[in-house]
Amino acid sequence: MEGLMEYTHAWSIYVAAGLVALWCWGRMAFWVKHYGLGYHLFSAVGAVLIFTPVPVDMMSSDYLAPGFLAVALAYLGHDQALLGYYGVWYLVTLVIALVVVAAAAAAGLMPSRPRKAPAKSAEHNAAGSGNRSSNPVDKRSNVRREPKF
């Protein structure tokens, strides 16, 4: 029973770290202008890569391991049979994730709103843009300033 408790604790720590990693994965999509289908597909691929568990051994599925770690170790060990086996697990979870995203899109549950622009501070708005040449009232903008040594 003690081994099972350590196994459960290890997976709970991994799930917490995986949620942080998924948040970071979503922050890597800063270039996405709208939360549309592409953004949700990108998030689904990240969730599949991070959270897919695979059996440690092909013959027994008593213990599961994080998929991307098992794939890396199988690749380093040149075990082609395990790589193919893990590939099937990833393919199945990717299909499940794509079905979930497609069902959410069909049900209208995915918002297609644009990202919010960062709010400008009040002192930035009061001071203007800081570019003196754009201010037609400022007469000093045409004055050449000599550097002081």
C-alpha positions as CSV (number, residue, x, y, z in Angstrom):
1,M,0.0,0.0,0.0
2,E,2.9,2.3,0.7
3,G,4.1,2.1,-2.9
4,L,0.7,3.0,-4.2
5,M,0.5,6.1,-2.0
6,E,3.9,7.3,-3.3
7,Y,2.7,6.7,-6.8
8,T,-0.5,8.7,-6.2
9,H,1.5,11.6,-4.6
10,A,3.9,11.6,-7.6
11,W,1.0,11.8,-10.0
12,S,-0.7,14.6,-8.1
13,I,2.6,16.6,-8.1
14,Y,2.8,15.9,-11.9
15,V,-0.7,17.0,-12.5
16,A,-0.1,20.3,-10.6
17,A,3.1,20.9,-12.6
18,G,1.2,19.9,-15.8
19,L,-1.4,22.6,-15.1
20,V,1.4,25.2,-14.8
21,A,3.0,23.9,-18.0
22,L,-0.4,24.1,-19.8
23,W,-0.8,27.7,-18.6
24,C,2.7,28.4,-20.0
25,W,1.7,26.7,-23.2
26,G,-1.3,29.0,-23.5
27,R,0.9,32.1,-22.8
28,M,3.1,31.0,-25.7
29,A,0.2,31.7,-28.0
30,F,0.6,35.5,-27.5
31,W,0.6,35.9,-31.3
32,V,-3.0,34.7,-31.6
33,K,-5.3,37.7,-32.1
34,H,-8.6,36.0,-31.6
35,Y,-9.7,33.1,-29.4
36,G,-11.0,31.1,-32.3
37,L,-10.7,27.5,-33.4
38,G,-6.9,27.7,-34.0
39,Y,-6.2,28.8,-30.5
40,H,-8.3,26.0,-29.0
41,L,-6.7,23.4,-31.3
42,F,-3.3,24.7,-30.2
43,S,-4.4,24.3,-26.5
44,A,-5.7,20.8,-27.2
45,V,-2.3,19.7,-28.7
46,G,-0.5,21.2,-25.6
47,A,-2.8,19.3,-23.3
48,V,-2.3,16.0,-25.2
49,L,1.5,16.4,-25.1
50,I,1.6,17.3,-21.4
51,F,-1.1,15.0,-19.9
52,T,-1.1,11.8,-21.9
53,P,-0.1,8.9,-19.7
54,V,1.4,5.7,-21.2
55,P,2.0,2.3,-19.7
56,V,5.5,1.7,-18.6
57,D,5.6,-1.8,-20.0
58,M,3.7,-3.1,-23.1
59,M,2.7,-6.3,-21.4
60,S,1.4,-4.8,-18.2
61,S,-0.5,-1.6,-17.6
62,D,-0.2,-1.5,-13.8
63,Y,1.8,1.7,-13.8
64,L,1.5,4.7,-16.0
65,A,4.2,7.2,-16.8
66,P,4.0,10.7,-18.3
67,G,4.0,10.2,-22.1
68,F,6.6,12.7,-23.2
69,L,9.1,11.3,-20.7
70,A,8.5,7.7,-21.7
71,V,8.8,8.6,-25.4
72,A,12.1,10.4,-24.7
73,L,13.5,7.5,-22.7
74,A,12.3,5.0,-25.4
75,Y,14.0,7.1,-28.1
76,L,17.2,7.3,-26.1
77,G,17.1,3.5,-25.6
78,H,16.4,3.0,-29.4
79,D,13.3,0.9,-28.6
80,Q,11.3,1.2,-31.8
81,A,8.5,-1.1,-30.6
82,L,7.9,1.1,-27.5
83,L,7.9,4.2,-29.7
84,G,5.2,2.8,-31.9
85,Y,3.2,1.7,-28.9
86,Y,3.4,5.1,-27.3
87,G,2.6,6.7,-30.7
88,V,-0.7,4.9,-30.7
89,W,-1.5,6.2,-27.2
90,Y,-0.8,9.8,-28.4
91,L,-2.8,9.3,-31.5
92,V,-5.8,8.1,-29.6
93,T,-5.7,11.0,-27.1
94,L,-5.2,13.5,-29.9
95,V,-8.3,12.2,-31.7
96,I,-10.2,12.4,-28.4
97,A,-9.1,16.0,-27.9
98,L,-10.0,17.0,-31.4
99,V,-13.4,15.4,-31.0
100,V,-13.9,17.4,-27.8
101,V,-12.8,20.7,-29.5
102,A,-15.0,20.0,-32.5
103,A,-18.0,19.2,-30.3
104,A,-17.5,22.4,-28.3
105,A,-17.2,24.4,-31.6
106,A,-20.4,22.8,-32.9
107,A,-22.2,23.6,-29.7
108,G,-21.1,27.2,-29.8
109,L,-19.2,26.9,-26.5
110,M,-15.9,28.4,-27.8
111,P,-15.9,32.2,-27.7
112,S,-14.5,33.9,-30.7
113,R,-13.7,37.2,-29.0
114,P,-10.5,39.2,-29.6
115,R,-7.9,39.4,-27.0
116,K,-8.0,42.5,-24.7
117,A,-5.3,45.0,-25.4
118,P,-3.3,46.1,-22.3
119,A,-4.9,49.1,-20.7
120,K,-2.9,52.3,-20.8
121,S,-2.2,54.0,-17.5
122,A,-3.9,57.3,-16.6
123,E,-0.6,59.2,-16.5
124,H,0.3,57.8,-19.9
125,N,-2.9,59.2,-21.3
126,A,-2.5,62.5,-19.6
127,A,1.1,63.0,-20.7
128,G,0.3,62.1,-24.3
129,S,2.3,59.7,-26.3
130,G,5.6,61.3,-25.3
131,N,6.5,62.2,-28.9
132,R,7.0,65.9,-29.0
133,S,7.0,66.1,-32.8
134,S,3.4,64.9,-32.9
135,N,2.2,67.8,-30.7
136,P,1.5,70.8,-33.0
137,V,1.2,73.3,-30.0
138,D,4.7,72.5,-28.6
139,K,7.1,75.1,-30.1
140,R,10.1,73.4,-28.6
141,S,9.8,70.4,-30.8
142,N,11.5,72.3,-33.6
143,V,14.4,73.5,-31.5
144,R,17.6,71.6,-31.9
145,R,19.1,70.7,-28.6
146,E,22.9,70.5,-28.2
147,P,24.3,67.8,-26.0
148,K,25.8,69.0,-22.8
149,F,29.2,67.7,-21.9
